[in-house]
Amino acid sequence: MPAPPALPLDAEGILALAARSMFHLFSSISQGMFLVDSSGRIVWVNEGYRRFLPALGFSSIDEFMGHMVEDVIPNTQMRRVLETGEPILVDLLTNKAGTFVVSRIPLRAESDGPESGAGDVIGAIGIVLFDQPETTLQPLISKFALLQRDLDDARRELASQRNNPLYQHAPDGQRRSKYTFASFIGSSPAAVEVKRHARRAAQSTSPVLLLGETGTGKELLAHAIHASSARAKGMFVSVNIAAVPDTLLEAEFFGFAPGAFTGADRRGREGKFKLADGGSLFLDEIGDMPLGLQAKLLRALQEGEIEPLGSNKLVPFDARVITATSRDLPELVRRGLFREDLYYRLNVLPLRVPPLRERRSDIPALVEALGEDMALRSGEAPPELTPDALALLAGQHWRGNIRELRNVLEQVTMRSDSQRIDAVQLERILREAGLEQIELPDLSHANGDEEAALLRPLAQQVAELERKAIAAAMASTGGNKLATSRLLGISRATLYERMTSQGQSS
């Protein structure tokens, strides 16, 4: 038998053999290869790369050869490799032919010896490792796209906070409003109506009374009204009456003079009314205010001045008063638990904040916003609810409104083993959380809305369906238009045409 071939005995021979072997290996397993000389002119193309030429606009290899690489391969980085001599081992290249995972390696002249160092760059080799990364590298690309979106969202949020004076912390620790009307999530008729009335109230100086169940967002609207008013640069001072003991409320409101009572600060202290001078004073749970203090509050509102506890001096103030309550104030007036004259003083611009069950169509947007906020605070990924899970949420009574919805989402995040939540998992979690009767979604209105949506021009419905399909496919492929066209079974030219006609970004 003939002796097997042996390795060369000299180092240069071994290196030359390794280089030839690696070249043939990459040429056989890669999706395509080409070579450029030191000037960047294409001098060689293997058989695998030739199948990309039609997509690049060339009908034959003769039209492709001899051209500068950047003239025939859009977005290439081969020129950088030639100029720096540094390889680009793994990169994503996107052009008319698609999206590819590529490597770019400089080719150097042989040196005179091992001590003379690397030779001059005399060319470069381009290798297409994968020509359909959207399928072969889908897990990696999806994770990268998710991280990129999170980074972009964080950058936009930081930019908005830097540019918006409402979010900037005052150096002297002054209180500012935290929310705007954009923070009140929802596009349902009920949500749009309450925001419309709240914006009108922001342009007035009269007292505003926010009425609604607990957890509906009354305090958020109070912040937004202040932020949109002429007093936005002033302080926003908030007092939760239900959280302050009755014996301390008067001092909390009006302040106290030095030595007014045992243990009082010798320098005295300004109350919340004076602290809010020039800004807005938000009195939450006004229905829980003791009767004895209601008369003093009424006088302060009528006269525009307060008398600190233990003082004989009247102190003027100029604060716009916004109050809120989850209680039935007219009923409290009838029972003698709330002064009728104070009620009329506060009830100048009443705003009823709708409960969540009256704006169920806002639940998907609220789930998304609450999930993002939870993720920002915890560092965990937000839960992803399937359509049937969202429909199950829409069917609940929500006695605690948005506050209860957030609690449920937090429990879902903690109790579920996966990020994606369907209706079966959600129902189990709701039962474990103590909700015995799980209400199914009411589809009667949805069916009516669906029938109404069908009674429109057919062209309009087809265009809407196309727009939704393209948006879903673009989201699934991470914005890759070639993969999107393949997923939808249309050409890229048709995809661009549809996106242009629909006003979508291309």
C-alpha positions as CSV (number, residue, x, y, z in Angstrom):
1,M,0.0,0.0,0.0
2,P,1.3,3.5,-0.8
3,A,2.4,5.5,2.2
4,P,-0.1,8.2,3.4
5,P,0.9,11.7,2.6
6,A,2.9,13.4,5.4
7,L,2.9,16.9,6.7
8,P,5.7,19.2,5.5
9,L,8.7,19.3,7.8
10,D,9.3,23.0,7.6
11,A,7.1,25.7,9.3
12,E,6.5,27.6,6.0
13,G,5.3,24.5,4.3
14,I,2.9,23.7,7.2
15,L,1.5,27.3,7.1
16,A,1.0,27.2,3.3
17,L,-0.8,23.8,3.6
18,A,-3.0,25.2,6.4
19,A,-3.8,28.3,4.3
20,R,-4.8,26.2,1.3
21,S,-6.9,23.9,3.4
22,M,-8.7,26.7,5.2
23,F,-9.4,28.4,1.8
24,H,-10.9,25.3,0.3
25,L,-12.9,24.5,3.4
26,F,-14.4,28.0,3.5
27,S,-15.1,27.9,-0.2
28,S,-17.0,24.6,0.2
29,I,-19.0,25.2,3.3
30,S,-19.7,28.9,3.0
31,Q,-22.6,30.4,0.9
32,G,-20.2,32.3,-1.2
33,M,-16.7,33.9,-1.4
34,F,-14.9,36.6,-3.5
35,L,-11.5,38.3,-3.5
36,V,-10.5,41.9,-4.1
37,D,-7.0,43.3,-4.8
38,S,-5.3,46.0,-2.8
39,S,-7.2,48.7,-4.8
40,G,-10.6,47.1,-3.9
41,R,-11.2,45.7,-7.4
42,I,-13.0,42.3,-7.5
43,V,-10.7,39.7,-9.0
44,W,-12.2,36.3,-8.2
45,V,-15.7,34.9,-7.3
46,N,-16.5,31.3,-6.5
47,E,-19.5,29.4,-7.7
48,G,-21.5,29.9,-4.5
49,Y,-21.4,33.7,-4.7
50,R,-22.6,33.8,-8.3
51,R,-26.2,33.0,-7.3
52,F,-26.4,36.4,-5.5
53,L,-25.5,38.4,-8.7
54,P,-29.1,38.7,-10.2
55,A,-30.4,40.2,-6.9
56,L,-27.5,42.7,-7.1
57,G,-28.5,43.7,-10.6
58,F,-26.0,41.7,-12.7
59,S,-27.0,39.1,-15.3
60,S,-23.5,37.6,-15.8
61,I,-20.2,37.3,-14.0
62,D,-18.4,39.4,-16.6
63,E,-20.5,42.4,-15.6
64,F,-19.5,41.9,-11.9
65,M,-15.8,41.2,-12.2
66,G,-13.3,44.0,-12.3
67,H,-15.5,46.6,-10.6
68,M,-14.7,48.3,-7.3
69,V,-16.3,46.4,-4.5
70,E,-18.4,49.3,-3.1
71,D,-19.8,50.0,-6.5
72,V,-21.3,46.5,-6.9
73,I,-22.0,45.4,-3.3
74,P,-23.9,48.0,-1.4
75,N,-23.0,48.6,2.3
76,T,-19.9,46.5,2.1
77,Q,-17.0,47.2,4.6
78,M,-14.3,45.7,2.5
79,R,-12.7,49.1,1.9
80,R,-12.2,49.5,5.7
81,V,-10.5,46.1,5.9
82,L,-8.1,47.1,3.1
83,E,-7.3,50.4,4.7
84,T,-6.8,49.2,8.3
85,G,-5.6,45.7,7.7
86,E,-7.9,44.5,10.5
87,P,-10.4,41.7,9.9
88,I,-14.1,41.8,10.5
89,L,-14.8,38.3,11.6
90,V,-18.6,38.4,12.1
91,D,-20.9,41.1,10.8
92,L,-24.4,41.5,9.4
93,L,-24.6,42.9,5.8
94,T,-28.0,44.0,4.4
95,N,-28.4,45.1,0.8
96,K,-30.6,44.4,-2.3
97,A,-29.7,40.7,-2.2
98,G,-30.9,40.3,1.4
99,T,-29.3,40.0,4.9
100,F,-26.2,38.0,5.4
101,V,-23.7,37.0,8.1
102,V,-20.3,37.7,6.6
103,S,-16.6,37.7,7.4
104,R,-13.9,39.9,5.9
105,I,-10.3,38.9,6.1
106,P,-7.3,40.9,4.8
107,L,-4.7,39.1,2.7
108,R,-1.1,40.0,3.3
109,A,2.1,39.6,1.3
110,E,4.6,36.9,2.4
111,S,7.2,38.3,4.8
112,D,10.9,37.5,4.5
113,G,11.0,35.7,7.8
114,P,9.3,35.1,11.1
115,E,10.9,38.2,12.6
116,S,10.0,40.6,9.8
117,G,6.4,40.8,10.9
118,A,3.2,40.8,8.8
119,G,3.5,41.8,5.2
120,D,1.6,44.6,3.4
121,V,-2.1,44.2,2.7
122,I,-2.4,43.0,-0.9
123,G,-6.1,42.2,-1.0
124,A,-9.0,40.9,1.1
125,I,-11.4,37.9,1.0
126,G,-15.1,38.2,1.7
127,I,-17.0,35.2,3.0
128,V,-20.8,34.8,3.2
129,L,-21.3,32.5,6.2
130,F,-25.2,32.5,6.2
131,D,-27.5,33.9,3.6
132,Q,-30.7,33.6,5.5
133,P,-29.9,34.6,9.1
134,E,-33.6,35.4,9.8
135,T,-34.1,31.6,9.9
136,T,-30.7,30.1,10.7
137,L,-29.9,32.6,13.4
138,Q,-33.5,33.5,14.5
139,P,-33.0,33.0,18.3
140,L,-29.9,35.2,18.3
141,I,-31.4,37.9,16.0
142,S,-34.7,38.0,18.0
143,K,-32.8,38.4,21.3
144,F,-30.6,41.2,19.7
145,A,-33.7,42.9,18.3
146,L,-35.4,42.8,21.7
147,L,-32.4,44.2,23.4
148,Q,-32.1,46.9,20.7
149,R,-35.7,47.9,21.1
150,D,-35.3,48.1,24.9
151,L,-32.2,50.2,24.5
152,D,-34.0,52.6,22.0
153,D,-37.0,52.9,24.4
154,A,-34.7,53.7,27.3
155,R,-32.9,56.3,25.3
156,R,-36.2,57.9,24.2
157,E,-37.4,57.9,27.8
158,L,-34.2,59.5,29.1
159,A,-34.3,62.1,26.3
160,S,-37.9,63.0,27.1
161,Q,-37.1,63.3,30.8
162,R,-34.0,65.5,30.1
163,N,-36.0,67.8,27.8
164,N,-39.2,68.0,29.8
165,P,-38.9,70.4,32.8
166,L,-41.8,68.6,34.5
167,Y,-39.4,65.6,35.1
168,Q,-36.4,67.6,36.2
169,H,-35.6,67.5,39.8
170,A,-35.4,71.0,41.3
171,P,-32.1,71.6,43.1
172,D,-33.9,72.9,46.2
173,G,-36.0,69.7,46.5
174,Q,-39.2,71.4,45.4
175,R,-42.2,69.3,44.5
176,R,-43.1,69.0,40.8
177,S,-45.9,67.1,39.0
178,K,-44.9,63.7,37.9
179,Y,-47.5,63.0,35.2
180,T,-49.0,64.6,32.1
181,F,-52.2,63.8,30.2
182,A,-50.1,61.4,28.1
183,S,-49.7,59.3,31.2
184,F,-53.4,58.7,31.4
185,I,-53.4,55.6,29.1
186,G,-56.5,54.9,27.0
187,S,-58.3,55.8,23.8
188,S,-61.8,54.6,24.7
189,P,-64.6,57.1,24.5
190,A,-64.7,57.3,28.3
191,A,-61.0,57.9,28.6
192,V,-61.0,60.5,25.8
193,E,-63.9,62.3,27.3
194,V,-62.4,62.6,30.8
195,K,-59.1,63.9,29.3
196,R,-61.0,66.4,27.2
197,H,-62.8,67.8,30.3
198,A,-59.5,67.7,32.3
199,R,-57.7,69.7,29.7
200,R,-60.4,72.4,29.8
201,A,-60.2,72.4,33.6
202,A,-56.4,73.0,33.4
203,Q,-57.0,76.3,31.7
204,S,-59.2,77.5,34.5
205,T,-58.3,78.7,38.0
206,S,-61.5,77.3,39.7
207,P,-61.4,74.4,42.1
208,V,-61.6,70.9,40.5
209,L,-63.3,68.0,42.2
210,L,-62.2,64.5,40.9
211,L,-64.9,61.9,41.5
212,G,-64.3,58.2,41.0
213,E,-63.7,54.8,42.5
214,T,-60.3,53.9,44.1
215,G,-57.6,53.1,41.6
216,T,-59.1,54.9,38.6
217,G,-56.2,57.4,38.3
218,K,-57.6,60.5,40.0
219,E,-54.2,61.6,41.4
220,L,-52.6,61.1,38.0
221,L,-55.2,63.5,36.5
222,A,-54.5,66.0,39.3
223,H,-50.8,66.0,38.4
224,A,-51.7,66.3,34.7
225,I,-54.1,69.3,35.3
226,H,-51.4,71.1,37.2
227,A,-48.7,70.3,34.5
228,S,-51.0,71.7,31.8
229,S,-52.0,74.8,33.7
230,A,-50.4,78.3,34.0
231,R,-49.1,77.2,37.4
232,A,-47.0,74.3,36.0
233,K,-43.8,76.0,37.1
234,G,-45.1,76.2,40.7
235,M,-45.1,73.4,43.2
236,F,-47.6,70.6,43.3
237,V,-48.3,69.7,46.9
238,S,-50.3,66.6,47.7
239,V,-52.0,65.6,51.0
240,N,-53.9,62.3,51.5
241,I,-56.4,63.3,54.2
242,A,-57.2,59.7,55.0
243,A,-53.5,59.0,55.8
244,V,-53.1,61.9,58.3
245,P,-54.4,61.6,61.9
246,D,-57.3,64.0,62.6
247,T,-55.3,65.7,65.4
248,L,-52.5,66.6,63.0
249,L,-54.5,67.7,60.0
250,E,-54.9,71.3,61.0
251,A,-51.1,71.7,61.6
252,E,-50.5,69.8,58.3
253,F,-52.8,72.2,56.4
254,F,-52.1,75.6,58.0
255,G,-48.8,75.1,59.8
256,F,-48.1,76.3,63.3
257,A,-46.3,79.1,65.1
258,P,-43.2,78.6,67.2
259,G,-44.1,76.9,70.5
260,A,-47.7,76.5,69.5
261,F,-48.0,73.2,71.4
262,T,-45.8,70.9,73.4
263,G,-43.1,69.4,71.2
264,A,-43.6,71.9,68.4
265,D,-40.6,73.1,66.5
266,R,-39.2,76.3,68.0
267,R,-38.9,77.8,64.5
268,G,-42.5,76.9,63.6
269,R,-43.5,75.4,60.3
270,E,-45.4,76.3,57.2
271,G,-48.4,74.3,56.2
272,K,-49.3,72.7,52.9
273,F,-51.4,75.7,51.9
274,K,-48.5,78.1,52.1
275,L,-46.1,75.5,50.6
276,A,-48.3,75.4,47.6
277,D,-48.4,79.2,47.2
278,G,-48.2,79.9,43.4
279,G,-48.8,76.3,42.5
280,S,-51.5,73.7,43.1
281,L,-52.7,71.9,46.3
282,F,-54.2,68.4,45.8
283,L,-56.4,67.2,48.7
284,D,-57.0,63.5,48.2
285,E,-59.9,61.7,49.9
286,I,-61.5,65.0,50.8
287,G,-64.6,63.0,51.9
288,D,-62.7,61.8,55.0
289,M,-62.0,65.3,56.3
290,P,-63.4,65.8,59.9
291,L,-66.3,68.1,60.2
292,G,-64.4,70.4,62.6
293,L,-61.8,71.1,60.0
294,Q,-64.2,71.6,57.1
295,A,-65.3,75.0,58.4
296,K,-61.6,76.2,58.5
297,L,-61.0,74.8,55.0
298,L,-64.0,76.7,53.7
299,R,-62.9,80.0,55.2
300,A,-59.4,79.5,53.8
301,L,-60.8,78.9,50.3
302,Q,-63.2,81.9,50.5
303,E,-60.7,84.4,52.0
304,G,-57.5,83.2,50.4
305,E,-55.7,83.4,53.7
306,I,-54.9,81.0,56.6
307,E,-54.2,81.3,60.3
308,P,-51.3,79.0,61.5
309,L,-52.0,77.0,64.6
310,G,-51.0,79.1,67.7
311,S,-50.7,82.3,65.7
312,N,-52.8,85.5,65.6
313,K,-51.6,86.5,62.1
314,L,-53.4,85.8,58.9
315,V,-51.1,84.6,56.1
316,P,-52.3,85.0,52.5
317,F,-51.8,82.2,50.0
318,D,-52.5,81.7,46.3
319,A,-52.9,78.0,45.5
320,R,-55.2,76.3,43.0
321,V,-57.1,73.6,44.9
322,I,-57.8,70.2,43.4
323,T,-59.7,67.7,45.5
324,A,-60.6,64.0,44.9
325,T,-62.7,61.4,46.6
326,S,-64.0,57.9,46.1
327,R,-67.0,58.5,48.4
328,D,-70.5,59.8,47.5
329,L,-70.2,63.4,48.6
330,P,-74.0,64.3,48.1
331,E,-74.9,61.3,50.3
332,L,-72.4,62.5,52.9
333,V,-74.0,66.0,52.7
334,R,-77.5,64.5,53.3
335,R,-76.3,62.5,56.3
336,G,-74.7,65.6,57.8
337,L,-71.1,64.2,57.5
338,F,-69.9,66.8,55.0
339,R,-70.7,70.5,54.9
340,E,-73.0,71.5,52.1
341,D,-71.4,75.0,51.7
342,L,-68.0,73.4,51.4
343,Y,-69.3,70.9,48.9
344,Y,-70.6,73.7,46.7
345,R,-67.3,75.5,47.0
346,L,-65.3,72.5,45.9
347,N,-67.8,71.2,43.3
348,V,-67.1,74.0,40.7
349,L,-65.5,71.8,38.1
350,P,-66.5,68.2,38.8
351,L,-64.8,65.5,36.8
352,R,-66.0,61.9,37.0
353,V,-63.1,59.5,36.3
354,P,-64.6,56.3,34.8
355,P,-64.0,52.9,36.3
356,L,-62.0,50.3,34.4
357,R,-65.1,48.3,33.6
358,E,-66.5,51.2,31.6
359,R,-63.4,51.4,29.3
360,R,-62.5,47.7,28.8
361,S,-61.0,48.4,25.4
362,D,-58.2,50.3,27.1
363,I,-57.0,47.1,29.0
364,P,-54.5,45.9,26.3
365,A,-52.8,49.3,26.3
366,L,-52.8,49.5,30.1
367,V,-51.4,46.0,30.3
368,E,-48.5,47.0,28.0
369,A,-47.8,50.3,29.9
370,L,-48.0,48.6,33.3
371,G,-45.8,45.8,32.2
372,E,-43.1,48.1,30.9
373,D,-43.2,50.1,34.2
374,M,-42.9,46.8,36.2
375,A,-40.0,45.7,34.0
376,L,-38.2,49.1,34.4
377,R,-38.5,48.8,38.2
378,S,-37.7,45.1,38.6
379,G,-35.3,44.5,35.7
380,E,-37.4,41.5,34.6
381,A,-39.0,41.1,31.2
382,P,-42.7,42.2,31.1
383,P,-45.4,39.5,30.8
384,E,-46.7,38.8,27.3
385,L,-50.5,38.1,27.4
386,T,-52.2,36.2,24.6
387,P,-55.4,37.7,23.0
388,D,-57.5,35.1,25.0
389,A,-55.8,36.2,28.2
390,L,-56.5,39.8,27.5
391,A,-60.1,39.0,26.7
392,L,-60.3,37.2,30.1
393,L,-59.0,40.4,31.8
394,A,-61.6,42.5,30.0
395,G,-64.3,40.3,31.4
396,Q,-63.4,41.0,35.1
397,H,-65.3,43.5,37.3
398,W,-62.2,45.2,38.5
399,R,-63.4,46.6,41.8
400,G,-59.9,48.0,42.4
401,N,-59.7,49.3,38.9
402,I,-56.2,50.0,37.5
403,R,-54.6,49.4,40.9
404,E,-56.1,45.9,41.0
405,L,-55.0,45.3,37.4
406,R,-51.4,46.1,38.2
407,N,-51.6,43.8,41.3
408,V,-52.8,41.0,39.0
409,L,-50.0,41.6,36.5
410,E,-47.5,41.5,39.3
411,Q,-48.8,38.2,40.5
412,V,-48.9,36.8,37.0
413,T,-45.2,37.8,36.6
414,M,-44.2,36.2,39.9
415,R,-46.4,33.0,39.7
416,S,-45.9,32.1,36.1
417,D,-42.9,30.0,34.9
418,S,-43.0,31.5,31.4
419,Q,-43.1,35.1,30.1
420,R,-46.0,34.3,27.7
421,I,-49.4,34.0,29.6
422,D,-52.5,32.4,28.0
423,A,-56.1,32.4,29.4
424,V,-55.6,29.0,31.1
425,Q,-52.6,30.1,33.0
426,L,-54.2,33.5,33.9
427,E,-57.4,31.9,35.1
428,R,-55.4,29.5,37.4
429,I,-53.4,32.5,38.7
430,L,-56.5,34.5,39.4
431,R,-58.0,31.6,41.3
432,E,-54.8,31.2,43.3
433,A,-54.9,34.9,44.1
434,G,-58.3,34.4,45.7
435,L,-60.7,35.5,42.9
436,E,-63.2,32.7,43.2
437,Q,-65.5,33.6,40.3
438,I,-63.7,34.2,37.1
439,E,-65.9,36.2,34.8
440,L,-65.8,35.3,31.1
441,P,-65.5,38.2,28.7
442,D,-68.7,39.7,27.4
443,L,-68.6,39.3,23.7
444,S,-72.0,40.9,22.9
445,H,-70.6,44.3,22.4
446,A,-67.6,42.9,20.5
447,N,-69.9,41.0,18.1
448,G,-71.8,44.2,17.5
449,D,-68.6,46.1,16.9
450,E,-67.4,43.4,14.5
451,E,-70.6,43.5,12.5
452,A,-70.4,47.3,12.3
453,A,-66.8,47.0,11.1
454,L,-67.8,44.7,8.3
455,L,-70.4,47.2,7.0
456,R,-67.7,49.3,5.3
457,P,-66.3,49.6,1.7
458,L,-64.5,46.3,0.9
459,A,-61.4,48.2,-0.4
460,Q,-61.1,49.9,2.9
461,Q,-61.3,46.6,4.8
462,V,-58.8,44.9,2.5
463,A,-56.3,47.8,2.9
464,E,-56.7,47.6,6.7
465,L,-56.1,43.9,6.7
466,E,-53.0,44.3,4.5
467,R,-51.6,47.0,6.8
468,K,-52.1,44.8,9.9
469,A,-50.5,41.8,8.1
470,I,-47.4,43.8,7.0
471,A,-47.0,45.3,10.5
472,A,-47.2,41.8,12.1
473,A,-44.8,40.3,9.6
474,M,-42.3,43.2,10.0
475,A,-42.5,42.8,13.8
476,S,-41.9,39.0,13.5
477,T,-38.9,39.4,11.3
478,G,-37.3,42.2,13.2
479,G,-37.9,44.7,10.3
480,N,-36.2,42.5,7.7
481,K,-38.0,43.3,4.5
482,L,-36.7,40.4,2.5
483,A,-37.8,38.0,5.2
484,T,-41.1,39.9,5.4
485,S,-41.8,39.5,1.7
486,R,-41.0,35.8,1.9
487,L,-43.3,35.3,4.9
488,L,-46.2,37.1,3.2
489,G,-45.5,35.3,-0.2
490,I,-45.0,38.5,-2.1
491,S,-42.1,40.1,-3.9
492,R,-40.0,42.9,-2.3
493,A,-41.2,45.3,-4.9
494,T,-44.8,44.6,-4.0
495,L,-44.0,45.0,-0.3
496,Y,-42.3,48.4,-0.9
497,E,-45.3,49.4,-3.0
498,R,-47.8,48.4,-0.3
499,M,-45.8,50.1,2.5
500,T,-45.5,53.3,0.5
501,S,-49.2,53.5,-0.3
502,Q,-50.0,52.9,3.3
503,G,-47.6,55.5,4.6
504,Q,-45.5,53.0,6.5
505,S,-41.8,53.5,7.0
506,S,-39.6,51.8,4.4
